[in-house]
Amino acid sequence: MFFIIGFAFIVGFILIFATSFSGQKRDDGIGAISATQGPSFERYVRICSDIVEALKLEIDGIETTESEQTLDIYAHSPAEITGVNYIIHAAYHNVDYVVSAGEIVELSNAIIQDRLSKGIFITTGKFTEELPSISELAPMAFIDGTKLKELADQHKIPLKDLA
């Protein structure tokens, strides 16, 4: 009896050890953010950059704040006469995170202060339900986690094979 239980424990530990070093990660891209696992922040920066380029914008610079898991992409539309300057603020959060009205107003103020034409706020979470009632915002587009996945699918940007 003790032999069978001991053998079962040894086999169990071997299986756990073998699966932990198999190199296979459970990953389903942006959708995995609901769990604690998801794309690394570096991969998220790449995904956002790829989406900006897929939207036919040219990137002028990227500033990341890794401690806050945010990035600002400065970009412009390449049209000479009707060119538009953008700031794309992207926040990497859990899928249940709700972006507050204060964060949205902060981006709006940055757009106005930097005299940019438009802003895009990207989050892997959701936006506050107060969004439609926030008045006097600079021109902005909002991309939540669901829309981000749709854009990635539409432009064939892989959300898997993460770094």
Steps between C-alpha positions, in 0.01 A plus 500: 500500500774751597692396191207590270444840670872579490519399135199723419665800673825447310320470166295812584811706577669378183197602292484843664872551450484385136207727410656804665808470278327388181528853353131505418326807631124527518432809300205635312632852441307803623216277618736346756525830684195404703727251668822625651685379194497699179730669259812645652506879511767500227271290280209735578712795382564312174130416457401866548772617259383250239140620538605865462690412182204294374287813541737662246666732751873565509660470843718793607592367844403270783531573871440213742445502873556139590424550871149619409470268198414792270641640180450808289547472127540825309395462139371692203302428190726523196265717293685824425208742495261335743762345728389444855721460809397234749584380845406140561492420870494128573447349844569134567254382766304198604189449287281596798679833556280805438673813369378791710365833379807664654737299278297597193496868593877483560554380142263767371703767681824364352353519149402863553825595674719343231278651227435163342211435266370174647552238761436129520465326835570125488446272797483127549229573758178699468401866508284652769128513436528876558688539169206637298426762765854640527479845347754713318740226399754545225429289189570140600427143403468223759613141451423255780623142531222360281555757223877447526454128432267579207755742350779245544290234327398740223860600427637149558718607793585187698417511867669168568866392488585747772848590613 
